[in-house]
């Protein structure tokens, strides 16, 4: 019950009167003495403190496996004295045990395996572990162990596996580990060692040497080439310098070679290309600066991953890369390659899954009909200088899920073939010069798209030019994530935002004393009431306030919202609405509609006025009183120009006398 037995996943016969050898997970000796020799409680929802007392009850116990549970607490300092001396395997990986590893573990002289990985252990490795004459496996990775490696580990004659991944160990890597003649697995990645890798490992039967992110520096050790049994060599994430030794081509059993994220220079040695069993070659994030060898790649018969990204490689990409028979992943991004993208139609691999050639200087992308498999899932050619149209043969990639072509010089329409890619989940075509083959306006924008794309009704805003927004171009399948520039439809579907005017993507900020409603396909600049565009209605640079015609009213745009050719009130025309329209006459500052027969009346009035003037100035020039009266009326009429708030009857009377000034 102390270990939450009622909630175990496998608990048949536990805590019953049945023979203990019948309990699920329990194994007894084969001699018929009912001695429990093995208990397997792995991944069984075991919860509670480390069961020292319970384990001590099984006098002949040889193995306890309680990996993947929720055992917590600390190991007693005398745990080595309390556990059965017959114990060969102590395995509590992936639990929550805290504290330090007691030095008393060195008392369990029959121990062959200690597996306490992925717990919360702290402190240093006890030197007594190296004195266990039968110890073969030490799995203590993913804890918080610190300090240097104890030299006593070099004295463990049967040690085959030392797994110390992701701790806080420090100091120099023990040169004396070269004396552990049975060591075939050495996993040190994720620690804080210093210096270089000793040259004393040459005689070890190492098959797996993982030393990623260990702070090692200096040149890559030539001595590692002597480890002819090596299958996996992980030296990534360190500070190694210099070139990759040609002698590594002697590691004929090598399958994984990780050298990425160092400071390596030079090029890939052609000797490495002879490793027919190599499956992973990862040298990304270095300072390689060369033209890749054109030949030899076809000898990499087992290669699945080739990652040379984030270097300074230049020149053309070798065509022979397409002849690697089992290539699954080709990653060459962030280099300086030029020329053609390899013709994927000529690749011989039936297992090709992903190609990343982004951030280079490729110029063309030839594509021929696929001869072999079309299993590729992802193609990334973004951030290159690729010109021309996208080949319609892109539809032959039946299993394609990602096609990333953004930031190139592609032109022409999006091929209809992309709609045949039923598994496509991401299509990135932004920042290109792709354009629809059919001229579009806002009435037929959807007809200019491939059949699997459409305009989204959701109004979007361009993040770089917030003067306008456009409905997004989206895939008809909800699972398709799409990037297409608004320019693909020549902005025919775009709208100026409120406060801007124009059409498509040509939207200018609204001028002062103007009004721009926005959110329409053609937003016109509208003057506020009483204002007129200057210098012209066709090319406005501002608005001028018009003069009043009567008590604060103007003839310019009397009601806000009048636009286009209707900027003047009825009866007014020309700039600033300063003239009366045809069939209107000026009455003071106003333009009034001419009554019926106005032409005859006008001619009679004109004849009468002319007669009066002739009489006053030529026949009876002494009629001074009448002249004074005329001048007086003219002066009174001038008062109306001041826009003073005179009473309406007075203004009507004065305007009626304006015929004296020929203001008719």
Buried (B, 14 or more C-beta within 10 A) or exposed (E): EEBBBEEBEBBEBBEEEEEBBEBBBBBBBEEEEEBBBBBBBBBBBBBBEBBBEEBBEBEBBBBBBBBBBBBBBBBBEEBBEEBBBBBBBBBBBBBBBBBBBBEBBBBBEBBBBBBBBBBBBBBBBBBBBBBBEBBBBBBBBBBEBBEBBBEBBBBBBBBBBBBBBBBEBBEEBBBBBBBBEEBBBBBBBBBEBEEBBBEBBBEBBBBBBBBBBBBBBEEBBEBBBBBEBBBBBBBBBBEBBEBBBEBBBBBEBBBBBBBBBBEBBEBBBBBBBBBEBBBBBBBBBBEBBBEBBEEBBBBBEBBBBBBBBBBEBBBBBBEBBBBBBBBBBBBBBBBEBBEBBBBBBBBBBEBBBBBBBBBBBBBEBBBEEBEBBBBBBBBBBBBBEBBBEBBEBBBBBBBBBBBBBBBBBBEBBBBEBBBBBEEBBBBBBBBBEBBBEEEBEBEEBBEBBBEBBBBBEEEEEBEEEEBBBBBBBBBEEEEBEBBBBBBBBBBBBBBBBEBBBBBBBEBBEBBEBBBBBBEEBEBBBBBBBBBBBBEEBEEBEEBBEBBEBBEEBBBBBBEEEBBEEEBBBEBBBEBBBBBBBEEBBBBBBBBEEBEEEEEEEEEEEEEEBEEEEEEBEEEEEEEEEEEEEBEEBBEBBEEBEEBEEBEEEEBEEBBEBBBBEEBB
